Amino acid sequence: MAMKIRPLHDRILVERIEEGEVKKGGIIIPDTAKEKPQEGKVIAAGNGKVTEDGKKIPLDVKAGDRILFGKYSGSEVKIDDKEYLILREEDVLAILE
């Protein structure tokens, strides 16, 4: 499936990875009490950041990477009834390997 959106410059499109329903100890947490996950999968990435002198710096993250990002990072968007997050590469805390 081709994505209908391409982030610009140093922005990336992320799909949140939901945590499992049951935590350690078998406790089930209802949806209303859950926090939004801070882990996601990169769906699309921009071409890179452009510096003031016109040089393009490529992004370290690429489509398919699993990442950790800040709790209140980015902007939420809805595309084809799915929720995504658009954030800058600087909001990415780590790439999970």
NORVEN-V229642 format. One record per pair of residues at least 24 apart in sequence whose ideal C-beta (glycine too) atoms are under 7 Angstrom apart, sorted by the first residue. I is the first residue (numbers start at 1). GAP is how many residues later the second one is. Records with the same first field share a line. If there is no record, write none. Layout:
I=GAP + GAP
This chain:
3=40 + 41
4=75
5=39 + 74
6=38
7=37 + 38 + 39 + 79
8=38
9=37 + 38 + 40 + 41
10=36 + 38 + 39 + 49 + 78 + 79
11=35 + 75 + 76 + 77
12=30 + 32 + 33 + 34 + 49 + 75 + 77
13=30 + 31 + 71 + 73
14=26 + 27 + 28 + 29 + 53 + 55 + 70 + 71 + 73
15=25 + 26 + 28 + 69
16=24 + 69
17=24
38=30 + 31 + 33
39=27 + 29
40=27 + 29 + 45
41=25
42=25
43=41
59=30
60=29
61=28 + 31 + 34
65=30
66=30
67=25 + 27 + 28 + 29
68=25 + 26 + 28
69=24
